[in-house]
C-alpha cells in the first residue's frame, strides 16, 4: 500500500466525515437555533474521524523500524552473530531485497526467502495499522455524529484544535532551532579539544592536515582568511545588488506606467528562479574571462576566478530579493504621505528621498538583510568562481574562499567524522550562525527605531 493510497484514504475519510457533519447540522437546525455554523460541525466531525487514523499511522511510523529489526533478527542464520559487521551487512541486504532495491552480487537462497518474508511482514504491519486506524476513525465519526446537537459549541472545539496545531508548529520550529544550535555548540566544543579557540578565531593561516587514521589535529585552522573571503564577496555582491535592486524598485513603483511595470517586474524576478549552479557556470566561463580581459586592457591583473567574479555574479543573483521585496514595501506606504509632500511643494525626487524611502525603511532593511543572508550562505557560485584559495589577502581580484565552501569540503572528504578535519565544519557553521544573528539584531534595532517614528 503506497503513501498515495494512504493519503487518499485519509482525505476520503475526512470528506465523508465533513459531509456527514454538515448534513447532520442542517437537520438539527429545525430543532432550534444552531450555536455554530454547519461547516464547524463538519470540521469537528472530520477531526474526530481523521485524528485517530493519523495517530495510529504515527505510531506505526515510530515503531515499524524496531519491529522490523526484531523480525530480521529471527530471519538471519544463527551462525551470524548479532552486533558484528556481517550481521549489519546481512540485515541491510534483507531490507534492500524486501524493498525491491536489490543487492550487490547474487542473493543467497536464505536471503531471498527472508527478504520475501520481510516484505510480507512490512505489508501486513502497514495494512494492520491502516485498518486499525480506519476502524477507530469510523468509530470516532459515528460517536461524534451521535453527540451533535444544535447548541454544541462546535466552533469553539474547532478553534481550540486549530490553536493547538499552531502551538505545536511553533514548538516544532523552536525545538528545531534549539536542536541545530545545540548540535553546533556540542560539536564545536569537541573541535576545540583538538584546536585552541585562539588559534581558530585569530589564526591567519588555513591549511588543515587531512588524515583518515588519526584524530589528532595537524596543520593550521585559522579562520580569518575564510572570514575575509566571505565578507569580501558579500560586500561586492551587495554593492551590485543594493543600488540596482533598490533603484529598480523605486522606478517600478514611482515612475513606470502600469503596463510596463507588469512586464519588467516578472523579468527581474526570473533571476531568482535560475539555479545557482547556472550562475556559477556563467561566472566561470563568461564573467571571469571578461573581467580578466578588461583588467588586461587597463593594466591590472584580474584572475578569472576571484572574489570579484563571485561577488558580481552573486550580486546579480540577489537583485530580485531586494527589488521585489522593496517594491512591495514601497507600495504599502500610504498614498496620503506622498500626496501631502507633493502638496507642500516638494518635488517627486524629494518626496521619494525624504518621505517614501524613510517610511518604507523597516521593510527595505528586512529585504537587505535577506539578501545579505543569501549572499553569506551561497556555495555553488563561490565554488566555481572564487577559486577556493583560503589565503589571507585583501585584493578582490585574487582567488579566495568562504565559510560555506570550506564546510562542504570538510564534510565530503574521507576523514573520520569525529576527527578535527570534519568537526571544523561545525565550528565554522556556528561562527556563521553568530554572524547572521548579529546581522538580525542590528536590523531589528534599525527597524524598531524608524518604525516608532512613522507609525
MONORJO-V112112 format. One record per backbone hydrogen bond with DSSP energy under -0.5 kcal/mol. CO is the residue of the C=O (numbers start at 1). NH is the residue of the N-H. E is the energy in kcal/mol with one decimal. If there is no record, write none. Layout:
# MONORJO-V112112
co=CO nh=NH e=E
co=CO nh=NH e=E
This chain:
# MONORJO-V112112
co=2 nh=6 e=-1.8
co=3 nh=7 e=-2.6
co=4 nh=8 e=-2.2
co=5 nh=9 e=-2.4
co=6 nh=10 e=-2.5
co=7 nh=11 e=-2.5
co=8 nh=12 e=-2.6
co=9 nh=13 e=-2.6
co=10 nh=14 e=-2.3
co=11 nh=15 e=-2.6
co=12 nh=16 e=-2.6
co=13 nh=17 e=-2.4
co=14 nh=18 e=-2.4
co=15 nh=19 e=-2.5
co=16 nh=20 e=-2.4
co=17 nh=21 e=-2.4
co=18 nh=22 e=-2.4
co=19 nh=23 e=-2.6
co=20 nh=24 e=-2.5
co=21 nh=25 e=-2.2
co=22 nh=26 e=-2.3
co=23 nh=27 e=-1.8
co=24 nh=28 e=-1.6
co=25 nh=29 e=-0.9
co=27 nh=30 e=-0.7
co=28 nh=31 e=-1.3
co=28 nh=32 e=-0.5
co=29 nh=32 e=-0.7
co=37 nh=40 e=-1.3
co=37 nh=41 e=-1.3
co=38 nh=42 e=-2.3
co=39 nh=43 e=-2.3
co=40 nh=44 e=-2.4
co=41 nh=45 e=-2.2
co=42 nh=46 e=-2.3
co=43 nh=47 e=-2.1
co=44 nh=48 e=-2.1
co=45 nh=49 e=-1.5
co=46 nh=50 e=-2.3
co=47 nh=51 e=-2.4
co=49 nh=53 e=-0.6
co=50 nh=54 e=-2.8
co=51 nh=55 e=-2.5
co=52 nh=56 e=-2.3
co=53 nh=57 e=-2.3
co=54 nh=58 e=-2.1
co=55 nh=59 e=-2.3
co=56 nh=60 e=-2.4
co=57 nh=61 e=-2.2
co=58 nh=62 e=-2.1
co=59 nh=63 e=-2.6
co=60 nh=64 e=-2.1
co=63 nh=67 e=-2.5
co=64 nh=68 e=-2.5
co=65 nh=69 e=-2.2
co=66 nh=70 e=-2.2
co=67 nh=71 e=-2.2
co=68 nh=72 e=-2.6
co=69 nh=73 e=-2.1
co=70 nh=74 e=-0.8
co=71 nh=74 e=-0.7
co=71 nh=75 e=-0.6
co=72 nh=75 e=-1.5
co=72 nh=76 e=-1.6
co=77 nh=80 e=-1.5
co=79 nh=81 e=-0.8
co=81 nh=84 e=-1.3
co=84 nh=88 e=-2.1
co=85 nh=89 e=-2.4
co=86 nh=90 e=-2.4
co=87 nh=91 e=-2.6
co=88 nh=92 e=-2.2
co=89 nh=93 e=-2.1
co=90 nh=94 e=-2.2
co=91 nh=95 e=-2.1
co=92 nh=96 e=-2.1
co=93 nh=97 e=-2.4
co=94 nh=98 e=-2.5
co=95 nh=99 e=-2.0
co=96 nh=100 e=-0.9
co=96 nh=101 e=-1.7
co=96 nh=102 e=-1.2
co=108 nh=112 e=-2.3
co=109 nh=113 e=-2.2
co=110 nh=114 e=-2.7
co=111 nh=115 e=-2.7
co=112 nh=116 e=-2.1
co=113 nh=117 e=-2.3
co=114 nh=118 e=-2.5
co=115 nh=119 e=-2.2
co=116 nh=120 e=-2.1
co=117 nh=121 e=-2.5
co=118 nh=122 e=-2.6
co=119 nh=123 e=-2.3
co=120 nh=124 e=-2.8
co=121 nh=125 e=-2.7
co=122 nh=126 e=-2.4
co=123 nh=127 e=-2.7
co=124 nh=128 e=-2.4
co=125 nh=129 e=-2.1
co=126 nh=130 e=-2.7
co=127 nh=131 e=-2.8
co=128 nh=132 e=-2.8
co=129 nh=133 e=-2.5
co=130 nh=134 e=-2.6
co=131 nh=135 e=-2.4
co=132 nh=136 e=-2.5
co=133 nh=137 e=-2.3
co=134 nh=138 e=-2.7
co=135 nh=139 e=-2.4
co=136 nh=140 e=-2.5
co=137 nh=141 e=-2.3
co=138 nh=142 e=-2.7
co=139 nh=143 e=-2.7
co=140 nh=144 e=-2.5
co=141 nh=145 e=-2.3
co=142 nh=146 e=-1.8
co=143 nh=147 e=-0.8
co=144 nh=148 e=-0.7
co=145 nh=148 e=-0.7
co=149 nh=152 e=-1.2
co=150 nh=35 e=-2.7
co=152 nh=154 e=-2.1
co=153 nh=157 e=-1.8
co=154 nh=158 e=-2.6
co=155 nh=159 e=-2.7
co=156 nh=160 e=-2.1
co=157 nh=161 e=-2.1
co=158 nh=162 e=-2.5
co=159 nh=163 e=-2.5
co=160 nh=164 e=-2.3
co=161 nh=165 e=-2.2
co=162 nh=166 e=-2.4
co=163 nh=167 e=-2.5
co=164 nh=168 e=-2.4
co=165 nh=169 e=-2.4
co=166 nh=170 e=-2.3
co=167 nh=171 e=-2.7
co=168 nh=172 e=-2.5
co=169 nh=173 e=-2.2
co=170 nh=174 e=-2.4
co=171 nh=175 e=-3.1
co=172 nh=176 e=-2.4
co=173 nh=177 e=-2.1
co=174 nh=178 e=-2.7
co=175 nh=179 e=-2.8
co=176 nh=180 e=-2.3
co=177 nh=181 e=-2.5
co=178 nh=182 e=-3.1
co=179 nh=183 e=-2.5
co=180 nh=184 e=-2.4
co=181 nh=185 e=-2.9
co=182 nh=186 e=-2.9
co=183 nh=187 e=-2.3
co=184 nh=188 e=-2.1
co=185 nh=189 e=-2.3
co=186 nh=190 e=-1.8
co=187 nh=191 e=-2.0
co=188 nh=192 e=-2.2
co=190 nh=193 e=-1.0
co=191 nh=194 e=-1.8
co=191 nh=195 e=-2.0
co=196 nh=200 e=-2.0
co=197 nh=201 e=-3.0
co=198 nh=202 e=-2.0
co=199 nh=203 e=-0.9
co=200 nh=223 e=-2.9
co=203 nh=224 e=-1.6
co=205 nh=207 e=-0.7
co=205 nh=222 e=-2.6
co=207 nh=220 e=-1.5
co=208 nh=210 e=-0.7
co=211 nh=416 e=-0.6
co=218 nh=209 e=-3.5
co=220 nh=207 e=-2.3
co=223 nh=227 e=-2.6
co=224 nh=228 e=-2.8
co=225 nh=229 e=-2.2
co=226 nh=230 e=-2.6
co=227 nh=231 e=-2.6
co=228 nh=232 e=-2.7
co=229 nh=233 e=-2.3
co=230 nh=234 e=-2.1
co=231 nh=235 e=-2.6
co=232 nh=236 e=-2.2
co=233 nh=237 e=-2.5
co=234 nh=238 e=-2.6
co=235 nh=239 e=-2.4
co=236 nh=240 e=-1.3
co=237 nh=241 e=-3.0
co=238 nh=242 e=-2.6
co=240 nh=244 e=-1.1
co=241 nh=245 e=-3.1
co=242 nh=246 e=-2.6
co=243 nh=247 e=-2.3
co=244 nh=248 e=-2.1
co=245 nh=249 e=-1.9
co=246 nh=250 e=-2.3
co=247 nh=251 e=-2.6
co=248 nh=252 e=-2.5
co=249 nh=253 e=-1.9
co=250 nh=254 e=-2.4
co=251 nh=255 e=-1.8
co=251 nh=256 e=-2.9
co=257 nh=261 e=-2.5
co=258 nh=262 e=-2.2
co=259 nh=263 e=-0.5
co=260 nh=263 e=-0.8
co=260 nh=264 e=-2.7
co=261 nh=265 e=-2.3
co=263 nh=267 e=-1.1
co=264 nh=268 e=-2.2
co=265 nh=269 e=-2.3
co=266 nh=270 e=-1.1
co=268 nh=271 e=-1.3
co=269 nh=272 e=-1.0
co=270 nh=273 e=-1.4
co=271 nh=274 e=-0.8
co=275 nh=278 e=-0.9
co=275 nh=279 e=-1.4
co=276 nh=280 e=-2.5
co=277 nh=281 e=-2.3
co=278 nh=282 e=-2.6
co=279 nh=283 e=-2.7
co=280 nh=284 e=-2.2
co=281 nh=285 e=-2.4
co=282 nh=286 e=-1.9
co=282 nh=287 e=-1.8
co=283 nh=288 e=-2.7
co=286 nh=290 e=-1.8
co=287 nh=291 e=-2.7
co=288 nh=292 e=-2.4
co=289 nh=293 e=-2.5
co=290 nh=294 e=-2.4
co=291 nh=295 e=-2.4
co=292 nh=296 e=-1.8
co=293 nh=297 e=-1.5
co=294 nh=298 e=-1.3
co=295 nh=299 e=-0.6
co=295 nh=300 e=-3.6
co=300 nh=302 e=-0.8
co=304 nh=306 e=-0.7
co=306 nh=310 e=-2.2
co=307 nh=311 e=-2.6
co=308 nh=312 e=-2.3
co=309 nh=313 e=-2.0
co=310 nh=314 e=-2.5
co=311 nh=315 e=-2.3
co=312 nh=316 e=-1.9
co=313 nh=317 e=-2.0
co=314 nh=318 e=-1.8
co=315 nh=319 e=-0.5
co=316 nh=319 e=-0.8
co=318 nh=322 e=-1.3
co=319 nh=323 e=-3.0
co=320 nh=324 e=-2.3
co=320 nh=325 e=-0.6
co=321 nh=325 e=-0.9
co=322 nh=326 e=-2.3
co=323 nh=327 e=-2.3
co=324 nh=328 e=-2.0
co=325 nh=329 e=-2.2
co=326 nh=330 e=-2.9
co=327 nh=331 e=-1.8
co=328 nh=332 e=-0.6
co=329 nh=332 e=-1.0
co=330 nh=333 e=-1.3
co=334 nh=337 e=-1.0
co=334 nh=338 e=-1.0
co=335 nh=339 e=-2.7
co=336 nh=340 e=-2.4
co=337 nh=341 e=-1.8
co=338 nh=342 e=-2.4
co=339 nh=343 e=-2.4
co=340 nh=344 e=-1.3
co=341 nh=346 e=-1.9
co=342 nh=345 e=-1.3
co=347 nh=351 e=-2.3
co=348 nh=352 e=-2.1
co=349 nh=353 e=-2.4
co=350 nh=354 e=-3.0
co=351 nh=355 e=-1.9
co=351 nh=356 e=-2.3
co=352 nh=357 e=-2.5
co=355 nh=359 e=-2.0
co=356 nh=360 e=-2.1
co=358 nh=361 e=-0.8
co=360 nh=364 e=-2.2
co=361 nh=365 e=-3.0
co=362 nh=366 e=-1.8
co=363 nh=367 e=-2.1
co=364 nh=368 e=-2.5
co=365 nh=369 e=-2.7
co=366 nh=370 e=-2.2
co=367 nh=371 e=-2.1
co=368 nh=372 e=-2.7
co=369 nh=373 e=-2.6
co=370 nh=374 e=-2.0
co=371 nh=375 e=-2.2
co=372 nh=376 e=-2.7
co=373 nh=377 e=-2.0
co=374 nh=378 e=-0.6
co=375 nh=378 e=-0.7
co=379 nh=383 e=-2.7
co=380 nh=384 e=-2.0
co=381 nh=385 e=-2.6
co=382 nh=386 e=-2.0
co=385 nh=306 e=-1.3
co=386 nh=400 e=-2.4
co=388 nh=390 e=-0.5
co=389 nh=391 e=-2.5
co=390 nh=206 e=-0.7
co=391 nh=393 e=-1.2
co=394 nh=396 e=-0.7
co=395 nh=398 e=-1.7
co=396 nh=308 e=-2.4
co=397 nh=303 e=-2.2
co=398 nh=307 e=-1.6
co=400 nh=388 e=-0.9
co=400 nh=389 e=-1.1
co=402 nh=406 e=-1.8
co=403 nh=407 e=-2.4
co=404 nh=408 e=-2.1
co=405 nh=409 e=-2.2
co=406 nh=410 e=-2.5
co=407 nh=411 e=-1.8
co=408 nh=412 e=-0.9
co=416 nh=419 e=-1.9
co=419 nh=422 e=-1.3
co=419 nh=423 e=-2.6
co=420 nh=424 e=-1.6
co=422 nh=425 e=-1.6
co=423 nh=426 e=-1.0
co=423 nh=427 e=-1.3
co=424 nh=428 e=-2.4
co=425 nh=429 e=-2.3
co=426 nh=430 e=-2.7
co=427 nh=431 e=-2.0
co=428 nh=432 e=-2.4
co=429 nh=433 e=-2.2
co=430 nh=434 e=-2.4
co=431 nh=435 e=-2.2
co=432 nh=436 e=-2.3
co=433 nh=437 e=-2.3
co=434 nh=438 e=-2.4
co=435 nh=439 e=-2.0
co=436 nh=440 e=-2.1
co=437 nh=441 e=-2.4
co=438 nh=442 e=-2.4
co=439 nh=443 e=-2.4
co=440 nh=444 e=-2.6
co=441 nh=445 e=-1.9
co=442 nh=446 e=-1.9
co=443 nh=447 e=-2.6
co=444 nh=448 e=-2.6
co=445 nh=449 e=-2.0
co=446 nh=450 e=-2.1
co=447 nh=451 e=-2.3
co=448 nh=452 e=-1.5
co=449 nh=453 e=-0.6
co=450 nh=454 e=-1.3
co=451 nh=455 e=-1.4
